[in-house]
């Protein structure tokens, strides 16, 4: 007999007691003694949880890709023709060799490129992205202001785009080749075809200059103080602080640029959702669900839309990354102090630390979005399993 289940030899109340269903030990003589609890090792834990193994593997891959992003950004930034000293120093200062040499020594531009890259990685591990040649303060400080502004703008745009794009795509697919479908396809085609910067100029001219329905540029009304910094998103921070006038001012300034960015993304998501839903409509399991007499709403949300959202999530993730990194012109038109405007100023002045900081942020955004999209696959579609 296994010693783990050995019967005790005591009589008359002696011996080990067994635990009943309530967890209390019984003092009887013939008790069963269980062994120590089994401790799962990390390998066994990962074997029992494939999702955890998948996330660990993807995280390790993301770290390697982030290292590659730093290398590519550093090489491309230093291959740009031009002299950072000439772009940042004045006309009189650039003619003084001593001032130019001091500028290059201060920012480490007088060292070989491999040494500069190793120094950059060492500083990066300590959370130091370098000093901006434009603002003369830490790049991390500049990004802590620019990234939340763009995140607020892109987040509002992608939420509205998902709601409208998926709804329009489903309606167009269910009413295929009817008038509603034709109108929605025309609207989506216009949204994809119209240049975003032209639409931003038109919206600013019509709704601000001519009609006065929208406020001016910036994130808040003139003379209004920003809410206490918690997340950097003015709408959320103002709501947390209970400053409702600031909240409504932030929402009114956010509405017009967010709707301009929504136009392209809504058209893109409408077309992809329509194609995905049309493909799922002819599947056998959808026909079987209808043959069972399930309600139309159940068939739509539990069978059709759940399977069709997998490619839509991929497009939405890429669109969100593009919104975060490609809003330069829209932010410039609406004077929105975000990542796009900061990247534009950094590029025009050859601010190398700032350009590399922006490139690193954009790369990390895409890596995070791709990881989130992969995880959502298994959440939405039961056919997708992490092996």
N, C-alpha and C positions, 0 to 999 in steps of 0.2 A: 504493500500500500504506500502511496506517495506520502512523504512526511508532511506535505502541505495540508493534507486532509486526514492526518493521523487521529485516531480516536483516543481521547484522554483516558487514563487508567484510574482516575480517582473515583471513589464511591461515596454515597451519602452526602452529596453536596460539595465534595471536593472535586477539583478538576476545573478545566476552563469552561466557561459558560458560552453559550451561543447567543447571538443577537437576534431578536425577533424582528418582525416587520416594522415595529416602531423604532428600532434602533437600540433598545435596552438589552443588556446581557441577561440571559436566564441562568440561574445557578444550578441547574440540573447536573447530574453526573456525566451522562453521555453527551458531551457537547462536541461540536465541530470547530476546529481552530483554523481560521483563514490566515494566509501568509501576508507579508507586507504588501502594500499597494504597488502596482506596477507603474514605473516611471517611464513615460514615453521619451525616447531620445529624439534629438532634433531631426534625424533622418526619418524615423518612424512617423513623427508628427507631419513632416512635409509629404511623406508618402500617403498619409491619410487625408491630407488637405491639398489637392492639386492646385486649387486657386492660390494658396499661399506660396506654393512652389513656383507657380507662374509669375506671381507678383515679384518674388525674390529674383527670379531670372530676368524679368524685364527691368527691374530696378538696377541690377548690375549692368545690363546692356545700356541703360540710359546714362549711367555714370561714364561708361566708355565713350558713348556718343557725345556727351557733354565735353569730354576732353578733346574729342575730335573737332567739336564746334569751336573751342578756344583756339586750336591750332589753325583751322581754316580761316577764322576771323582775323587772327593775328597776321597770317601771311597775306591775305587779300588787302588788309588795311595798309600794310607797309608797302604793297606793290602799287598803291595809288600814286600817280605822278604828282609831284608838288612838294613843297617844303613847309612843314608845320611852323617853323620859325618865321618864315616870310608871311604866312597866313595869319599869325597871331600877334607879331610885333608890328609896331608902327613903321612908317616909311623912314623916319630918322633913326630908329633903333636898329633896323635891319642893316644899316650901313656901318654899324659899330661891331667889329669882330668880337670884342670882349663880351658885349651883351648877348650876341648870338651864341657864343660858346657857353655862357652861363645858363642860357635858356635850355640848350641841349643837355647840359650836365644835370640841370634840375629835374628834367623829365626822363633822363636816362637814354636820350637819343644818340649819345656819343658812344654807346657800347655796341658790340656786334649783335646782330639779330638773334642768334641762339641764346646769348646771355640775356637779352631783353625778354625773350619768351620764358626762360626759366625763372627770371625775377618776377615776371607777371604771374606765373603759376604759383610761385611761393606766396606772393601777396594775396592771390585769390583764395588760397586755402585759409588765410586769416580774415577773409571777408573784406579785403581791401581791393577795390577795382581801380585804384589810381586816382590821381587828381586831374580834374578837368582843366584843360588849357584855356577854356572859354570863360567859365564861371569862377575858376580858381578855388573851387571847393571839391569835396569828395564826389566822385562819380556816383557812389552809392547814395549820397544825399540827394543828388539831382534825380536819380531814378526813383527814389522813394516818393518824390512828388509827381513825376511824369507818368510812372506806370499806373498808379491808382486812377489818374484822370482818364487814361486810355482804357483801362479796365472797366471803368464805369460806363464809358461811351460804348465800347464794344459789347459789354454784357447786356446793356439795354437793347442794343440792336439785334443781338443773336436771340434773345428771348422773344422779342416781337416777331422776328423772322421765323422762328420755329413754330410759333402759334399760327401765324397766318400762312406760312408756306405749307405746313402739313395739312391744315384745313383746306386750303385751296387745292392741293394735290389730290386729296381724297375725294373731294366733290367733283373735280374734273374727271377722275377715273371712274367714279360711279355713274356719271352722266356722260359717258364717252360718246363723242361725235354729236352731242347735242349743242344747243346754243350756249349753255353755261360753260361747257368744255371749251368751245371755241373762244369765248370771251376771256376765260382764264388763261388760255394758252397765249393769246395776244398780249395780255397784261404781263405775263411772265417773260415773254420775249422782249417786250419793251424794257422791263426792269433789268434784264441781262445786257441789253444792247446799249442803253443810254450811259454815257460816261459819267462816273460818279462826281468828278470835279465840276462838270458842266451842270449837273443837277443841283449840286451844292450852291453854285453861284446863282442859279435861277431861283432856288428856294430862298436864299438869303435876300435877293433883290425883291422878290414878290412879297414874302411874308413879313420881312422886317422893314424894308425901305418903303414899299408902296402901301401895304395894308396895315403895318404896325401890329400884327397879331403876335409876332414872336419877339422876344427881347433881343438885345444886342449880343455882341460877342462875349466870350469869356464863360466862366462857370457860375458867377454870381452877379447880381446887380451892383453897379458902382456904389462904393461906400459901405457895402455890406461885408462883415467880417466872416471869415471861414469858421465853420464849427470846430469844436475841440477834436484834435486828431485821434482817431481810433483805428479806422480802416483806410483812411485817405479818400474814401468815397463820400462826397459831400451829402448825397441824399441819405445814406445810412447813418453817417455821423450826426447829421442834423436831427434825424428822427430819434436817435439814441439820446441826444442831449435835450430833446423836447423843444428845439428851436424851429417851430413850424414855419415862420416867415422865411427863414433860411432854406428850409426844406422845399417849399414851393418855388422859391427863386431858383434853386438848383434843378428842380424838375423842369421848370419852364425853359431854362437855358439848355437842358439836356435833350429836350423833345425834338427840336428841329434837326440838329446834326445826326441824332440817332435814327430818325425816320429817313434821312438821306442815305445813310449806310444800309438801312433795311431794304431799300428798293432793289438793289442788286441781289442780296441774299434771299429775299422772298421769291424772286423770279427763279433763282437757281434751285431752291428747295421745292418749289411747286413742280417744276419739271421732273426732278428726280423722284419725288413722292408719287407723282402720277404714273411714271414708268414702273416703279416698284409695286404699287398697288395693282396695276393691270397685270403684272406678271403673277402675282399671288392669287388673283381672282380665279384663275383657271386651274388651280391646284386641286388635287383629289380630296385633300382633307377639308378644304372649304366646301366643296360639293357635298361631302359626307355630313358636315355640320348642318348645312341647309336641309339635307334630306332627313335629318333627325328632328327637324322642326324647331331648332333653336331660334330664339329671337334675333332679328336682324342686327340689333345693337350688339348682342353678344358675339355674333359672327364677325362683325366689323372690328371690334376692339380686341377680342381674345384670339382671333384666328388671322384675320387679314392684316390689320394694322401692326400687330406685334411682330409678324414676320417681315413686313415691308419696311419697318423702321431700321433694320440693320444697315442697308446702304445709305439711308438718310442720315443716320448718326455719323457715318464716315464723312459725308459731305459737310455736315454741320460742324464737325470738329475742325476740318480743314478751313472752313469759312471763318470760324472763330479765330483761328490762328492768323488768317489773312487780315481780319479786322484789326487785331492787335498790332500787327506789324506794317499794315499798308494804309493807314489813315493820314498820311502826310498832308495831302492836299486839302482834305476836309478839315483837318485841325488847323491848317493855315488860314483857310477862308473864315472859319468861325473863331479864330484866335483861341483855340482850345489848347491849354498848356499840357499836352500829352506827350507820349513817347514818339509819335511821328514828327511833331514839331521839334522836339529835342534832337532827334536823329538828323533832321534836315539842317539845323543850325550847326551841329557837330560836323557833318560832312562838308559843309561849305567853308568852314574854318579849319579843316583838317585836324580836328580835335581827336587824336588817335585814341587816348584812353576812353573818351566818351563813346566813340564809334565801336570800339571793342566791347564796351559795357552793353550797348544796345544790341549788338549781335549776340552776345551771350544770353541776354534776356529773351530775345526772340527764339533762339534755339531751345532754351529751356521750356518756353511756352509750347512749342510744337511737340517736344518730348512728353510733356505732361498731358497734353491733349490726346496724343496717340495712345498713351497708357490708359487714360480714362475711357477712350472709345473702345479699346480692347476689353476692358472690364465690363462695360455696358452691354457688349455683345451677349455675354452669358446671362446677364440679368434680364434682358428683354426677350431674347429668342431662346426657348428651351432646347432647341436642336443643337445649339452651340455648346460644346462641352470643352473644358480646359483639360487637355490630356497631358 
